[in-house]
Amino acid sequence: MATNVSKARDAVEGDLESQIAALRKELTGITQSLSDQGYDLLDQANSTYDTVKKHGRKAARYVGEEAQVVADKAKENPLVTVAVISAIAGIGLLAGLSAYRR
């Protein structure tokens, strides 16, 4: 009977060892896959950052140029500028009052 128990224990131990080995192999594959994906995500993030940085500079330069054009036009036509700003303020006031009444 001791030999039957010993054989059963050896069979269970062997089975467990093979399952553990299989799980380790799967875990290694999963770890490698996650690592590869992490590097891919890092590369994509760096690329996106560089693109945004480049286009952000262009946009800032464009906005600065347009702001300068608007400032020059405002200096050339101060009465029109005051009228436009007053109209915008009036529209904002009316929108605020109508929203307040609801």
Secondary structure, DSSP 8 states (H G I E B T S, - for coil): -HHHHHHHHHHHHHHHHHHHHHHHHHHHHHHHHHHHHHHHHHHHHHHHHHHHHHHHHHHHHHHHHHHHHHHHHHHH-HHHHHHHHHHHHHHHHHHHHHHHH-
